[in-house]
């Protein structure tokens, strides 16, 4: 996928779309017992990347909040986390056969961010 992305970008195309299509073709035509292992590993990598991104977001938020809070930005952030992120996830998964745990994974990052900010805030006091 990285090679396809790079080549497509070098040819002034959309590397994201090319990598996405490459992934779809890989899933469709690659039949090997190791495929399930690759899928599980990619899920673990995605979970780790999510944790890393939200940890960085928490660190940056802590730095920004220590300089003062912009109420308009705070209201928008809460609105974005609660409504803008929640509603599409709930609507898209409403008729799916996924379990509740799988449906609620979108909230994991926001919770980690809040815990990180709270822990760092208590640590500095």
N, C-alpha and C positions, 0 to 999 in steps of 0.2 A: 504494500500500500504506500509506503514511503517513497519507493522508487517511482511508482506510477504518479504520485502527487508531484514529485520533483520534476519528472519529465514533462508532465502536462503544464506545470507552471513555466518551465523553460520555453515551451511552445506557445506561451501566452494564453493558455486555456484555464479552465477552472479545476485546480488541483483537488479541491474538496469533492466536487462531483465525480471526478475520475476515481478518487480513492473510494468513494461510496459505491460506485458501480463495480469497482474491483472487488470490494467486499461481498457484494451481492453475487457476483460471478463465482467467487471462491466458495461461498456457501452452497451454491447450486451444483457446481461441478466437482468439488473436491470430496471424494468418498474415501475415507481412511479412518481406522479406529482412533487415531490420535486427534481427530476433529473435535470430539467432545472435550478432551483435555485442553485443546487450544481455546475453546469457547469458555471453559471454566477459568482458565488463566486470564483471558481477556476481561472477564467480569471482575476478577480480583484486581487487575491493574486499573480498571475503570473506577472501582470503589476507592482504591488508594489515591488516584488522581483527584477524586471528589473530596476526600478528606484533606488532601494537600491544598487544594484550591480554597476550601472554606477556612482552613487554618490561616492561610495567607490573608484572606479577606478579614478574618478576625483580628489579625495583627495590624493590618492597615486601618481598620475601623477603630481600634483602640488608640492608635496614634492620632487619628483625626478627631476622635471624641475628647482626647486630652487637651486639645486646643480650643475647645468650645463646641457647642452643638447648634447646628442650623436646624431649626424646627421644621422648616419646609422640607428639607432633605430627609429628616427623620420620618416625617409623615409619609413621604413618598416611598421610602424604603420599607416601612411597615406595610403600606398598601401593596407594594410590589411583591413582597414575600407572601402575604396572606391571600390576596386576590389574583394578581396577575399570574402568579406561578401556580396557585392552587386550582383555580377554575378550569383551565385547559387540561390539566392532568386528570382531574376528576371526570370531566366530560368525556375525554378520550378513552378512559378506562372503565366507564360506567357499564358497558355491556360486555366487557371482556371476562374471561374465565380466570383472571389472575386472583391470587389470594390478597387479603387486606394488607398483609405485610409488604407484598410487592407493589401494591398501589400507593402505599405511603412512603416509599423510598425517596420521593421528591423532597420530603421535609427533613431528611437526615442532615443535609448540609446546613440548613438554617438553624437547626438545634445545636449542631456542633459549634457554629459561629457564636451563638449566644452563650454556650458554656465556656468557650475560650475567653470571651470578653469578661464574663463574670469571674472566672478563675484569675485572670491577669489583674483585674481590678482589685480583688481581695488580696492578691499577692503584694501589690504595690503599697497597700495600706499597712 
